Amino acid sequence: MCFTCDHWRKQHEWDKERGEHNWAVVDGHHYVLEDPAPEESPFKGYGGHKVIVKFFDGTVKECSNLWHQGEIHNPYWKNLMPDNAEIEW
């Protein structure tokens, strides 16, 4: 398996463990919604910027620790991991 396919295989498996509303695919980009990082932590997704994630099932979550895993280009993985949300920056 190539590096890229292995990356998306792992993300797909981890999404099952993360839970339904702790990850999102928006315009083909994969994101993970992590719990808020401690205030003193230098490691915060998007620098700790608060975003609102609106899932297509109606669930809305605020997140200040959003991490981007990359854009899903391969049609096989796009089919397995379709868009499921939109983000308000």
Residue, then its C-alpha position, 0 to 999 in steps of 0.5 A: m500500500c502506498f504512503t497516501c493510501d495508508h494515511w487515509r486508511k488509518q484516518h478512516e479507521w481512527d474516525k470510527e474510534r473518534g466517534e461520529h461528530n469528532w471528525a469532518v470532511v469539508d469540500g474534500h478536506h479531512y479534519v479532526l475536532e479535538d478537545p480544547a487544548p490547555e491554555e498554556s499549550p503551544f499546540k492547538g489546531y489552527g492556533g486555537h481559533k474557534v470554528i463552528v462545524k455544522f454537520f449535515d445531520g443537523t449537529v453543530k459543534e464549536c471547536s477551538n482545536l481543529w486539526h487538518q489531515g489533508e485533502i482527499h484526492n483519490p476517488y476510492w477514499k473520497n467515496l468512503m469518506p464523503d463530505n459530511a459537514e461545513i465549517e464557519w471560520 
